[in-house]
Amino acid sequence: MTARSATLALLAFFVATLAFFWFAAPRFATAGNIENLMSGFSFVAILAIGQAFPILLRGIDLSIGAIVALAGMVAFDLVLILHWPGWLVIPAAILAATLAGALNGVLIVRLRLQPFIATLATLAAYRGLVYSISGRQLVPGLSTTPIRDPWITGLESYLDIAGTLGLSDLITLPWVPLSFFVMLAVLAGFQFMLGSTRFGRDLYTVGGNVEAARLAGIAVGRVTIVAYALSGFCAGVAALLLVARLTTATEALGTGMEMSAIAAAVIGGVSLSGGIGSLYGPVIGAFLLGTILIGLTLLGISQFVQQILTGGILLAAVAYDRVLFLRRQRRLTANLGEEA
Amino acid sequence: MDTPLIRGIGLGRTYGALTALADADFAVMPGEVRGLIGSNGAGKSTLIKILTGAVAPTSGSVEVKGETVRLGDPSEMIRRGVACIYQHSNLAPAMSVMDNIFLGRQPTGRFGRIDRRRQRADAQALMARHGITLDLDAAVGTLPTVKQKEVEILKALALDARVLLMDEPTGWLSAADVVRLHTTIRGLKADGVAIVYISHMLDEIFTVCDTMTIMRDGRVIAEAKVAEMTRPRVIELMVGEKLARDSAAAARVPRRPGGTGEVRLQVRDLTRTNVFRDVSFDLHAGEILCITGLIGSKRTELMHVLFGADRADSGTIEVDGRPVAFGSPREAMAGGIGFVPEDRHRDGLMLGLSMTENLVMATLSRFCRALLLDHRAIAARSTRSIAELAIQPPDGTKAVRLLSGGNQQKVLVGKWLNLGPRVLILDEPTVGVDVGAKAEIYAILRAERDKGAAILVVSSDLEEVMTLADRIAVMVAGRLVAIHDAEAVTMARVVDEIGGAA
């Protein structure tokens, strides 16, 4: 119940922010800008959904930026060097990303590494792997060849909803990028899994009280590995959207995106102390972040200041999460004291 | 004779040098309620953990209905119908009561979707059957502890277990709830469930159990029908003849309630909101005051306030007649309070460092000459401590990690004695310490007392309290309910008071 009201509060804050920039920032309230916001932050939202799984387990996945680059480069190589058809490239790239995520999980479970350390190490390792498999380095000339496969470029299309519905004479609505719908599909699928299946409940249990989960016979290791694999899966989906947009992949693709994804997830109310949060929050968090960044750009505030602000927003979200945690702790001790 | 529903054969478990359980045989028949009793550290919890699969034994085997089972795997034991109500909460606090009852086993329909309607109906039927009322949609973390305990009980009952283990199930329950739980137990017994009931409350054992197993120092000491046992005999078995003799001997050591009469520590109306309230007592120079009570009666929390790790909301503390308000353990140490924590591994010792380093750790500033440490003086101090405390082996360079539990504890006590505190507080000083080392630690504390030290000991081990204390204070649920002269009170009386019966 409280989780739902927290999501509603976040949604209200998002709408208020949107309204502020709508009137305050020049050219914010244009169809083109809203298209930018949707296409530019749908993949951040997908990454944030993925990031929610490790965070629900009190972990973190720092390697998603590198996994984005890895999946992107796999797609690049398969299309431009091996000339695979797009319908085969898409699942292959996502599979590569999912396996990279699962490997994170295996390292954490089998070697009992701290998630922070394990994914910091794979962040470097995966990025190195990207360079070593980079078609841009292996085959001279490819770096300037765009990806033209219709399956992949098709991901970067826009749907004229208003036009289809015959409303375009009355009102100018933004065209909705396909990536936005991909994001909605990912959200719907994973939220169903998290909220309504036993695996989802098990995930919350492991995140909330790992010992209780173990004693209830839940396979804690398997849940953990799957959570990191899902984070990788989401990074793979995001990578394809990015590659479609850029019509190429670079070795530096996705650099620093773990920051935005973690920020969006935490702003979205996924608690760093584990076991609390839904996937709606991270999606709203991602678009809130996008609204603020684009709004500030339109207000003419420098890129550097924006980076400071992103850090500041993350700090504020983490601090707020901490406050909520301490409040829960206090309530717990208050309950213990009731018998006195 | 039938096959036992659950049976442990030759079970043993060691943790490093410590033997928690040795060669224990244990069996429960269908429809039998077996009490499992023994002092802290007797091995009851280890035995239970082996039976639930939470811990794998280092030796022995477990049979359920005559079949040997895979050990150390909770899901295997759950599948075979072994459920447990744990002493400490094993719930996911952010999840609903309903989800917690069916943790990891929610009924599912198509596509793995959880069947909420069935889950709710099952939960309601379960609550109706056992006379428990809970808000199924409330997050468990928001419930009071009593209600959480009820969730824990329902969770175990929901398994339709053939074997139900209960580790101190009544620790948080009111008298009326205990009666209801006992009614439930009798119902389950009539259905042929095998029940293991751990409790420190002998009253409960004698009320609800058919048979009992008594443990001491990691071994099964005796098995008997409840009807054939008497309380004094049970206590004697629990404690062991040697300790009974020691404690008889200790009873002859003159007690010194009130010590020298000089008040070292005066506590008045000390309250920490929702934790403990109105705690008042005096601690004199030259006496040992033991504070006893159940786990969760807030003794440790009280010590944390005395030691400056937490703050009181009201009330006063005076050391040597001067009011103090310590904001941190550092201030408390400077103010003459020493605190030997309960968990020596986590809070007290640097296991990788040598005995000498541990012994002088808190007092290094005394060994400074200019900016350098005077290693000769440190070695001399350490050698003296080791001799005084009879630490084995007497080698200051040895890493503390390599010592036995009892000797580690002596190092920890020595570290604080070197500080020469006005008041020395010890929290459960002999947990995980063997009987011989216990007696030595008692002797050390008595010697300090005779030198005029004021010593405050928190202990759940009643034998320890009866042996060591000059005066005994009893804490129940955040209140100090009684203070006795140790000579003038019986163990039975203290047991009653601990249980809140007084």
Interface residues (C-beta under 8 A of the other chain):
Chain A: M1 T2 F192 S196 T197 R198 F199 R201 D202 Y204 T205 G207 G208 N209 E211 A212 A213 R214 L215 A216 G217 I218 A219 S271 G275 I276 R328 R331 L332 T333 A334 N335 L336 G337 E338 E339 A340
Chain B: T52 A54 P74 S75 E76 I78 R79 C84 Y86 S89 N90 L91 A92 P93 A94 M95 D99 L103 G104 R105 Q106 T108 F111 G112 R113 I114 D137 A139 G141 T142 L143 P144 T145 V146 Q148 W172 T273 N274 V275 F276 R277 G296 K298 A477 G478 R479
